[in-house]
Amino acid sequence: MKNKIVLFLCLISLFSFSQEKDSTKITYKKRVLESIEVDFLASYYKQDGIHSAVSGGKGMEDLTDITPTIVVAVPLNDDDVLTVDVGISAYSSASSGNINPFDSNTPSPWQASSGASAQDALTTLVLNYSHSSDDRNTIWNGHISGSIEYDYSSIGFGGGLTKLFNDKNTEVNLSANVYLDTWSPIYPKELQDFVSNGNNLNGGIFNNFTITGNTIYNPEKFSFHEKKNRNSYAVSLSFSQILTRKLQFSLFLDVLQQQGLLSTPYQRIYFSDIDDSFINEFQLADDIERLPDTRFKLPIGTRLNYYINERLVIRTYYRYYTDNWDIKSHTASIELPVKLSDRFTVFPMYRYYTQNQSKYFAPHEAHLSTEKYYTSDYDLSTFDANQYGFGVNYTDIFTSAKIWKFGIKNIDLRYNYYKRSDGLDANIIFFGIKFVQ
């Protein structure tokens, strides 16, 4: 009996020790972001074409854009990350310079203007905060943003929720964003001077140039915009699934609604039923682009990635787009990352795009003055586009190479050539480097 009592007391002590040990057990979890990461991104874009919207669908579309961007991600604790994204997009454009082509003695849609609108800079700032649950299966984020340029400013805010299931093999993401934009409209010089001088040809550029063709220039349909706001609302839903060890696919759907001033104030329109007026080679505008103040957009698409072996992956993408301006488009692309070594990967890519035109589009001098809405912007026309690209990626998870206190984790360099069936083509260079503290 005595032996049974001793055994019983020993079991109680062991159980109590076990319970005490469990109650003081410390659970460790991996930080969402181990240390500060800094991305320096830069892109160079150069295009040319023959259908300038500023000149009513006719004229040079030469444009150069350089965009340096810095993105800093800072871990606030194990679960929270603050990301700051600052960028500047500096461009020069012969097309937008022709908002006022009359700073030259020989104004022409085929000649670059040196006016103030020929160059500009867009400055953007985005602050994003994200929080991950202890099991890392729930992530939510919120952001605010702002941007400003010569004639346009924008503020935005939004947030999203991501849920992971099935040992992180399934991912669902829901997000919503709002952008509140304000125009500071600038108008074609001849229209602004005409209205500002009491709807007559006295003053402004008309004192310095002689009108040819229809010498009684009278753009009677033109008036300044009363609305100057453009608001955009977007809801996005995506679903991603790892089907096998080699196959992953995802679906995405966006619902977008825009309201306000959706036309561009400095894009000219020429009517076929009004006689043409010229200063030198430059045709004077009959009006500016007029478009509805609402637009509904619905893109839906899918991605399919297939892992062939440790050297080669196939990445495919398809998107269908439709809106209530009657534009419908298809986008398809393929990328083939080839891993040359543990650190170097090359990836050729190809992208095809096709769309039909908006019901409000017509080419240069094809609209009638009796229409309510009109545009000669070839971005809203029917066209096909091909894009060919190649890139090189360097990745070192151990960050062996360092600059000051930061290790280099990733370097990315890409080149793309883009060509549209309407005569526009472009060269695009992208460079990115990621530093880890």
C-alpha positions as CSV (number, residue, x, y, z in Angstrom):
1,M,0.0,0.0,0.0
2,K,2.9,2.3,1.0
3,N,4.5,1.7,-2.4
4,K,1.3,2.6,-4.3
5,I,1.1,5.9,-2.3
6,V,4.7,6.8,-3.2
7,L,4.1,6.0,-6.9
8,F,1.0,8.1,-6.9
9,L,2.8,11.1,-5.3
10,C,5.5,10.8,-7.9
11,L,3.0,10.8,-10.8
12,I,1.4,14.0,-9.4
13,S,4.7,15.7,-9.1
14,L,5.6,14.8,-12.6
15,F,2.3,16.0,-14.0
16,S,2.6,19.2,-12.0
17,F,6.1,19.8,-13.4
18,S,4.9,19.1,-16.9
19,Q,2.1,21.6,-16.5
20,E,4.4,24.2,-15.1
21,K,6.8,23.7,-17.9
22,D,4.0,24.1,-20.5
23,S,2.7,27.3,-18.9
24,T,6.1,29.0,-19.1
25,K,6.8,27.8,-22.6
26,I,8.0,30.6,-24.9
27,T,6.7,30.5,-28.5
28,Y,9.0,32.0,-31.2
29,K,7.8,33.2,-34.6
30,K,9.6,34.4,-37.6
31,R,9.5,38.1,-38.3
32,V,7.6,39.2,-41.4
33,L,10.6,41.3,-42.5
34,E,13.9,40.6,-40.8
35,S,15.6,44.0,-41.5
36,I,15.2,47.3,-43.4
37,E,15.0,46.8,-47.2
38,V,15.7,49.6,-49.7
39,D,14.7,49.3,-53.4
40,F,16.1,51.8,-55.9
41,L,14.1,51.6,-59.2
42,A,14.6,53.6,-62.4
43,S,13.0,53.4,-65.8
44,Y,13.6,55.2,-69.1
45,Y,10.8,55.4,-71.7
46,K,11.2,56.9,-75.2
47,Q,8.3,56.9,-77.7
48,D,7.4,58.4,-81.1
49,G,4.4,58.3,-83.3
50,I,2.3,60.2,-85.8
51,H,-1.1,60.7,-84.1
52,S,-0.7,63.4,-81.4
53,A,-3.9,63.8,-79.5
54,V,-2.8,67.4,-78.6
55,S,-2.9,68.2,-82.3
56,G,-6.2,66.4,-82.8
57,G,-4.9,63.0,-84.0
58,K,-2.2,64.3,-86.3
59,G,1.4,65.2,-85.4
60,M,4.5,64.0,-83.7
61,E,4.2,62.0,-80.4
62,D,7.8,62.2,-79.3
63,L,8.1,61.8,-75.5
64,T,10.9,60.9,-73.1
65,D,10.2,60.0,-69.5
66,I,12.7,59.2,-66.7
67,T,11.4,57.8,-63.4
68,P,13.6,57.3,-60.4
69,T,11.9,55.7,-57.4
70,I,13.0,54.8,-53.9
71,V,11.0,52.2,-51.8
72,V,12.0,51.7,-48.1
73,A,10.4,48.9,-46.1
74,V,10.9,49.1,-42.3
75,P,9.9,46.3,-39.9
76,L,8.2,48.0,-36.9
77,N,8.1,44.7,-34.9
78,D,7.6,41.0,-35.7
79,D,4.3,41.5,-37.4
80,D,4.1,45.0,-38.8
81,V,5.9,46.7,-41.8
82,L,5.8,50.3,-42.9
83,T,6.7,51.0,-46.6
84,V,7.5,54.4,-48.0
85,D,7.5,54.8,-51.7
86,V,8.8,58.1,-53.2
87,G,9.1,58.7,-57.0
88,I,9.6,61.4,-59.6
89,S,8.6,61.1,-63.2
90,A,10.3,63.7,-65.3
91,Y,9.3,63.9,-69.0
92,S,9.8,66.1,-72.0
93,S,7.2,65.9,-74.8
94,A,7.0,67.5,-78.2
95,S,3.3,66.6,-78.3
96,S,2.3,68.3,-75.0
97,G,4.6,71.2,-76.0
98,N,2.2,71.9,-78.8
99,I,-0.5,73.0,-76.3
100,N,1.1,76.3,-77.3
101,P,3.0,75.9,-80.6
102,F,2.9,79.6,-81.2
103,D,6.1,80.4,-79.3
104,S,7.7,79.6,-82.6
105,N,7.6,81.8,-85.7
106,T,6.7,78.7,-87.8
107,P,4.2,76.6,-85.7
108,S,3.7,73.1,-86.9
109,P,2.3,69.8,-85.6
110,W,5.6,68.2,-86.8
111,Q,7.9,70.6,-84.9
112,A,8.7,70.4,-81.2
113,S,7.6,73.4,-79.2
114,S,9.8,74.9,-76.4
115,G,6.9,76.1,-74.4
116,A,6.4,75.5,-70.6
117,S,4.1,72.5,-71.2
118,A,6.9,70.7,-73.2
119,Q,8.3,69.3,-69.9
120,D,7.0,68.5,-66.5
121,A,7.6,66.4,-63.4
122,L,5.2,64.2,-61.5
123,T,6.1,63.7,-57.8
124,T,4.5,60.8,-55.9
125,L,4.5,59.6,-52.2
126,V,2.9,56.4,-51.0
127,L,2.8,55.2,-47.3
128,N,1.7,51.6,-46.7
129,Y,1.2,49.8,-43.4
130,S,0.7,46.1,-43.2
131,H,0.0,43.7,-40.3
132,S,0.4,39.9,-40.3
133,S,-1.3,37.6,-37.8
134,D,0.7,35.3,-35.6
135,D,0.2,32.3,-37.8
136,R,0.9,34.5,-40.9
137,N,-2.4,33.3,-42.5
138,T,-4.0,36.8,-42.3
139,I,-2.5,40.0,-43.7
140,W,-4.2,43.3,-43.8
141,N,-2.8,46.6,-45.1
142,G,-3.8,50.2,-45.5
143,H,-2.2,53.0,-47.6
144,I,-2.4,56.7,-48.3
145,S,-0.9,58.4,-51.4
146,G,-0.4,61.8,-53.0
147,S,0.9,63.0,-56.3
148,I,1.3,66.4,-58.0
149,E,2.3,67.7,-61.4
150,Y,1.9,70.9,-63.4
151,D,-1.8,70.6,-64.1
152,Y,-2.9,67.7,-62.0
153,S,-2.9,66.6,-58.3
154,S,-4.2,63.4,-56.6
155,I,-4.7,62.0,-53.2
156,G,-5.6,58.3,-52.6
157,F,-6.3,55.9,-49.8
158,G,-7.3,52.3,-49.5
159,G,-6.7,48.9,-47.9
160,G,-6.8,45.2,-48.4
161,L,-7.1,41.8,-46.7
162,T,-5.3,38.6,-47.6
163,K,-6.2,35.2,-46.3
164,L,-4.1,32.0,-46.7
165,F,-5.5,28.5,-46.4
166,N,-4.5,24.9,-46.9
167,D,-1.0,25.3,-45.5
168,K,-0.6,28.5,-47.5
169,N,-1.4,26.7,-50.8
170,T,-4.5,28.9,-51.3
171,E,-4.6,32.6,-51.2
172,V,-7.5,35.1,-51.4
173,N,-7.1,38.8,-51.6
174,L,-9.6,41.6,-51.4
175,S,-8.7,45.3,-51.7
176,A,-10.4,48.7,-52.2
177,N,-8.9,52.0,-53.3
178,V,-10.1,55.5,-53.8
179,Y,-8.3,58.3,-55.7
180,L,-9.5,61.9,-55.6
181,D,-7.9,64.0,-58.4
182,T,-8.1,67.6,-59.3
183,W,-7.3,69.2,-62.6
184,S,-5.7,72.7,-63.0
185,P,-6.8,72.8,-66.7
186,I,-4.6,74.2,-69.4
187,Y,-6.2,74.6,-72.8
188,P,-4.9,75.0,-76.4
189,K,-3.5,78.5,-76.7
190,E,-5.7,79.7,-79.6
191,L,-8.9,78.7,-77.7
192,Q,-7.8,80.2,-74.5
193,D,-6.8,83.5,-76.2
194,F,-10.1,83.6,-78.2
195,V,-12.4,83.3,-75.2
196,S,-10.2,85.4,-72.9
197,N,-10.4,88.2,-75.4
198,G,-14.2,88.3,-75.5
199,N,-14.7,85.7,-78.3
200,N,-12.9,87.7,-80.9
201,L,-9.6,87.8,-82.8
202,N,-8.1,90.8,-81.0
203,G,-5.3,90.2,-78.6
204,G,-3.1,87.3,-77.7
205,I,-1.5,85.3,-80.5
206,F,-3.9,86.8,-83.0
207,N,-2.0,90.1,-82.8
208,N,1.2,88.3,-83.8
209,F,0.1,85.9,-86.6
210,T,-2.0,86.0,-89.7
211,I,-4.8,83.4,-90.0
212,T,-5.1,81.6,-93.4
213,G,-7.8,79.4,-94.8
214,N,-11.0,80.3,-93.0
215,T,-9.9,83.7,-91.7
216,I,-13.1,84.2,-89.7
217,Y,-12.0,81.8,-86.9
218,N,-14.8,81.3,-84.5
219,P,-14.7,78.1,-82.2
220,E,-18.2,78.7,-81.0
221,K,-18.5,75.2,-79.3
222,F,-15.6,75.8,-77.0
223,S,-16.0,76.7,-73.3
224,F,-13.9,76.2,-70.2
225,H,-14.7,73.2,-68.0
226,E,-16.8,73.8,-65.0
227,K,-15.9,70.5,-63.3
228,K,-12.3,70.0,-62.4
229,N,-12.4,66.8,-60.2
230,R,-11.9,63.2,-61.2
231,N,-12.7,60.5,-58.7
232,S,-11.8,56.9,-59.1
233,Y,-13.1,53.9,-57.1
234,A,-11.7,50.4,-57.4
235,V,-12.4,47.0,-55.8
236,S,-10.1,44.1,-56.6
237,L,-10.5,40.4,-55.9
238,S,-7.9,37.7,-56.5
239,F,-7.6,34.0,-55.9
240,S,-4.4,32.0,-56.1
241,Q,-4.0,28.2,-55.9
242,I,-1.0,25.9,-55.9
243,L,-2.4,22.8,-57.7
244,T,0.6,20.6,-57.8
245,R,4.3,20.9,-57.0
246,K,4.8,22.3,-60.5
247,L,1.6,24.1,-61.3
248,Q,0.1,27.3,-59.9
249,F,-2.7,29.5,-61.2
250,S,-4.5,32.6,-60.1
251,L,-7.6,34.6,-61.1
252,F,-8.3,38.3,-60.6
253,L,-11.2,40.6,-61.1
254,D,-11.2,44.4,-60.8
255,V,-14.3,46.7,-60.7
256,L,-13.5,50.4,-61.4
257,Q,-15.8,53.4,-61.5
258,Q,-14.6,56.9,-62.5
259,Q,-16.5,60.2,-62.2
260,G,-15.8,63.8,-63.1
261,L,-13.6,65.4,-65.7
262,L,-12.5,62.4,-67.7
263,S,-11.5,64.2,-70.9
264,T,-8.1,65.9,-71.3
265,P,-8.5,69.7,-71.5
266,Y,-5.6,70.3,-73.9
267,Q,-6.4,67.7,-76.6
268,R,-7.8,69.4,-79.7
269,I,-10.7,68.4,-81.9
270,Y,-11.3,69.3,-85.6
271,F,-14.8,69.0,-87.1
272,S,-15.3,68.0,-90.7
273,D,-18.2,70.3,-91.2
274,I,-16.3,73.5,-90.2
275,D,-13.8,75.2,-92.5
276,D,-10.2,74.9,-91.5
277,S,-8.2,77.9,-90.1
278,F,-4.4,77.9,-89.9
279,I,-1.5,79.8,-88.5
280,N,1.4,78.7,-90.6
281,E,1.1,74.8,-90.8
282,F,-0.8,74.5,-87.5
283,Q,-4.5,74.0,-87.7
284,L,-6.5,76.0,-85.1
285,A,-8.8,73.9,-82.9
286,D,-12.5,73.8,-83.3
287,D,-13.0,72.5,-79.8
288,I,-11.3,70.2,-77.2
289,E,-11.9,66.6,-76.4
290,R,-15.3,66.0,-74.8
291,L,-16.1,62.7,-73.1
292,P,-18.8,61.5,-70.6
293,D,-18.2,62.3,-66.9
294,T,-18.6,58.6,-65.9
295,R,-16.7,55.5,-66.9
296,F,-17.1,51.9,-65.7
297,K,-14.2,49.4,-66.3
298,L,-14.2,45.7,-65.8
299,P,-10.9,43.7,-66.3
300,I,-10.7,40.0,-65.5
301,G,-7.8,37.8,-66.0
302,T,-5.7,34.8,-65.0
303,R,-2.1,33.7,-64.5
304,L,-0.7,30.2,-65.0
305,N,2.9,29.3,-63.9
306,Y,4.4,25.9,-64.6
307,Y,7.7,24.7,-63.1
308,I,9.4,22.5,-65.7
309,N,12.6,21.9,-63.8
310,E,15.1,23.7,-61.6
311,R,16.3,25.7,-64.7
312,L,13.1,26.7,-66.4
313,V,9.7,28.1,-65.5
314,I,6.8,29.1,-67.8
315,R,4.8,32.2,-66.7
316,T,1.7,33.0,-68.7
317,Y,-0.9,35.8,-68.3
318,Y,-4.2,36.7,-70.0
319,R,-6.6,39.6,-69.3
320,Y,-10.0,40.5,-70.9
321,Y,-11.1,44.1,-70.5
322,T,-14.4,45.9,-71.2
323,D,-15.9,49.3,-70.3
324,N,-19.0,51.3,-71.0
325,W,-17.3,53.4,-73.6
326,D,-17.4,50.3,-75.8
327,I,-13.7,49.4,-75.6
328,K,-12.9,45.7,-75.4
329,S,-9.4,44.4,-75.3
330,H,-7.4,41.2,-74.9
331,T,-3.9,41.0,-73.4
332,A,-1.7,37.8,-73.4
333,S,1.9,37.4,-72.4
334,I,4.5,34.8,-71.7
335,E,7.8,34.9,-69.8
336,L,10.4,32.2,-69.7
337,P,12.8,32.6,-66.8
338,V,15.9,30.5,-67.4
339,K,18.1,30.0,-64.3
340,L,21.8,30.0,-65.4
341,S,23.2,29.6,-61.9
342,D,22.3,30.0,-58.3
343,R,22.5,33.7,-58.7
344,F,21.7,34.6,-62.4
345,T,18.5,34.3,-64.3
346,V,17.6,35.5,-67.8
347,F,14.0,35.9,-69.0
348,P,12.8,36.5,-72.5
349,M,9.2,37.7,-72.7
350,Y,6.5,38.5,-75.3
351,R,3.2,40.4,-74.8
352,Y,0.4,40.9,-77.3
353,Y,-2.4,43.4,-76.9
354,T,-5.5,44.2,-79.1
355,Q,-8.5,46.5,-78.6
356,N,-11.4,47.9,-80.6
357,Q,-12.1,51.6,-80.5
358,S,-14.3,53.6,-78.2
359,K,-17.7,54.7,-79.6
360,Y,-16.5,58.3,-79.1
361,F,-13.3,58.0,-81.2
362,A,-12.8,59.3,-84.7
363,P,-9.6,60.3,-86.6
364,H,-8.4,63.7,-87.4
365,E,-11.1,65.9,-88.8
366,A,-13.7,63.1,-88.9
367,H,-16.1,64.3,-86.1
368,L,-19.1,66.4,-86.7
369,S,-19.9,69.5,-84.7
370,T,-23.4,68.1,-83.9
371,E,-21.9,65.3,-81.8
372,K,-22.0,65.5,-78.0
373,Y,-18.9,63.5,-77.2
374,Y,-15.7,63.2,-79.3
375,T,-12.0,62.4,-79.1
376,S,-9.2,61.8,-81.6
377,D,-6.9,60.3,-79.0
378,Y,-5.5,57.1,-80.6
379,D,-5.2,55.5,-77.2
380,L,-9.0,55.0,-77.6
381,S,-8.8,53.8,-81.2
382,T,-8.6,50.3,-82.7
383,F,-5.1,48.9,-82.7
384,D,-2.8,45.9,-82.0
385,A,0.4,46.1,-80.1
386,N,3.4,43.8,-79.7
387,Q,6.0,44.0,-77.0
388,Y,9.3,42.0,-77.0
389,G,11.6,42.0,-74.0
390,F,14.6,40.5,-72.3
391,G,15.9,40.7,-68.8
392,V,18.7,39.6,-66.5
393,N,18.3,39.1,-62.7
394,Y,21.0,38.7,-60.1
395,T,19.9,37.4,-56.6
396,D,22.1,36.7,-53.6
397,I,20.1,35.8,-50.5
398,F,23.3,35.9,-48.4
399,T,24.0,39.5,-49.6
400,S,27.7,38.9,-50.0
401,A,28.3,42.1,-51.9
402,K,27.8,45.3,-49.8
403,I,27.7,49.0,-50.3
404,W,28.4,50.7,-47.0
405,K,26.1,49.0,-44.4
406,F,23.7,47.5,-46.9
407,G,24.1,44.2,-48.7
408,I,22.9,43.8,-52.3
409,K,20.1,41.2,-52.4
410,N,18.8,41.6,-55.9
411,I,19.6,43.4,-59.2
412,D,17.2,43.5,-62.1
413,L,17.7,44.9,-65.6
414,R,15.1,44.7,-68.4
415,Y,14.6,46.0,-71.9
416,N,11.4,46.1,-73.9
417,Y,10.5,47.2,-77.4
418,Y,6.8,48.2,-77.9
419,K,5.2,48.7,-81.3
420,R,1.6,49.6,-82.1
421,S,-0.2,49.2,-85.4
422,D,-1.2,52.9,-85.4
423,G,2.5,54.0,-85.9
424,L,3.5,54.5,-82.2
425,D,6.6,52.7,-81.0
426,A,8.6,52.9,-77.8
427,N,11.8,51.7,-76.1
428,I,11.6,50.9,-72.3
429,I,14.6,50.2,-70.0
430,F,14.0,49.2,-66.4
431,F,16.7,48.9,-63.6
432,G,16.1,47.9,-60.0
433,I,18.4,47.1,-57.1
434,K,17.4,45.9,-53.6
435,F,19.6,46.6,-50.5
436,V,19.2,44.9,-47.1
437,Q,20.6,46.3,-43.9
